[in-house]
Amino acid sequence: MFQVRIHGRGGQGVVTAAELLSVAAFDEGRHAQAFPTFGSERMGAPVTGFCRIDDRAIRVREPISEPDAVIVQDPTLLHQVDVFGGLEPEGYLLINSERSLEELGVGELEDRFRAERLVTVPATELARAHLGRPLPNAALLGGFAALTGVVSLASVAAAIRGRFPGEVGEGNVRAAEAAYELVASQVGEPSRA
């Protein structure tokens, strides 16, 4: 089973990202599960989304404490929430930022994890450029596809189009494709994790 934890803030599409990732995996013939955890907080409060992907039926229902991958939609959470908790040295980390890990104040991660699995991508800027809105979730899913190979870019694009028809969907797909290209240029073409 491949487990993904997504950290962001209310209004950034954390829940939608987890759902789109599960739809992309389901469309590839696998089992998937997506769910969020949040309280009664308002927009801007920390939100965590979870997604499990497996070739067999998924029976567990609890939050993911030992993820195979972590996606951080809002880099301000890096020093406020334990976003790296439970991530193993072989895990994947994708952070929405134009800045490097060192510039973000988490350069020590390169000592604990495989450097080629630690990536930053300017997802908010890509969303602004292709969608006209600062919603990083779809772009990050494109980056996730390139980083891990767990789902294909085509499946991510199909899930986005299924959820957001018309120009909103196409803008999100363009942002996902741009993020995919950026991450692939850093880590090479993905092999399925």
N, C-alpha and C positions, 0 to 999 in steps of 0.2 A: 504494500500500500504506500502511496506517495501522499504526504500530508503537507498542506500549505497553510501558513498563517499570514494574514494581511492586516497590517496596522495602519490606521489613518484617523481622520477626524470626521465627525458627523457632517454630511453634505458633500464629501469627496467621492462617494460611490464605492465605499468599501464592501458593503453588502452586495451591490450589483457586480463588483469585480469577482467575488467568490461565486456568485450564481453563474456569471458568464463562463468562468473557468470550468465549472461543473458541467455546463451545457456543452462546451467544446469537447470535454472528455467523453461525455455521453454520446455525442454525435460520432465519435470515433469507435463506438461500440464497447466502451468501458462503463463500469459502475462509478457513480460520483455522488457526492454529498456536499452540500454547502449550507452554512448557517452562520449567523452573527452572534456576538455577545455585546450587549450594551445595556445600560440602565435607562432611567428616564431622563438622561441628560439632554441638553439642547444641542442645536447645531454647533459644531466646533469642538465638542467633547470627544475624547478618545473612543474609538470604536475598533473592534477586532472582528475580522471575518475569517472563517475557516473553510477549507475545501479538502476533501479526501478523494483520491482517485485510485481505483484498483481494477484488476481484471476479474475479480470475484465480488460477490455481494458484500456490502459493507454493513456490519452489524453494530459497531461501536457508535456512540452518540455523544460522548463527552467532548469538551473543548480539547484542542490539540496542544499538548504541553511539550512534545518533542517533535517539532516540525522538520521536514526534509528541506523546506524552503520557507524563507520569510520575505515578504514584500512590504516595504515601508513607503506608504503613500505620502506621508508628511514627515520630513526630516526633523522637525522640531520635537518629535516624539523620541528621538534617539537618546536624549538625556532626561526624559521624563517618565518613560515606561520601559520595562525590561523587554524590549523587542527581540533581543537575542537569546532570551531564556530558552533552554532546551535544544537549541540548534547545535547539531553535532559538527565536528570538524570537516566532515564531507558534505555538509549542507550548502545550500545556495542562498545568497542574499542579494536582493535587488532593491536599491534605494532610489527614490525619486529626488534627484538633485543634479544640478550642473557642476557641483563641487566634488572634489575627490574625497575619499575616505579620510585622508589626513586633514583636509580642510574642514571636514565635518566633525573632527575631534574624535574619530573612531579608527584611526590608523592602526591601533594595536590589534585590530581584528585580523590583519594580514599575518600576524604571528600565530593565531589560533585556528584559522581556516585556510582552505586552498585559495590562493589569491585569484585564480582564474574563475572562481565561483562567487566572487564579491564584485558587484557591478553597480555603478551609479548611472542613471539615465535621466535626462531632463524632461520627464514626462509631462509636467505642467506646461512647459514651454512648447512642447510638441502639440499638446492639446490646444493651446491658444492659437498656434499657427494653422492647424488643420481643422479645428472645430470652432474656434472663436471664443472658447470658454476654458477656464483653468481646471478642467476635470481630468486628472491623470490616470484614472483607472484603466481605460481601454489601452492607452499607450503602454502602461506597465504590463498588461497581459501580453502584448506583442513582445516586449523585452523579456518577459518570463518564458515565452515560447522559444526564443533564441537562446536564452541562457541554459534552460533545462532540457528541452526537447520532449518534455512530458506531453505536451499537446502541440499540434502543428499551427502555424500561422493561419492556414486556410480554415481550420476549425474555429480558431479564435474569431476570425473575420465573419464566418457564418453565424456564430453565436451573437456577435454584435449586431449584424444585420437583422437577425431574427428578433432581437429585443428592441432595436431602434431603426425603424424603417426610414427611408428617405435620406435627406442630406445629413441629418444628425448621425445616422448610422454610417454613412459614407465618410464623414469627417472623422469619426472615431476609428474607422478602419484605416484611414490614411495615417492617423496618429500611431496606431498599433504597428503598421507597416514601417513607419519611420523609426520607431523604437526598436523594432526587430532588426532593422539594418544597422543601427548604431551598436546594439549589443553584439550582433554577429560579427561586426568589424573588430570588436574588442576581444571576443572569445572564440571566434571561428564558428563554423556551422554546428548546430547542436546535434548531439547524439542522444537518443532517448535515455533519460535518467533511470 
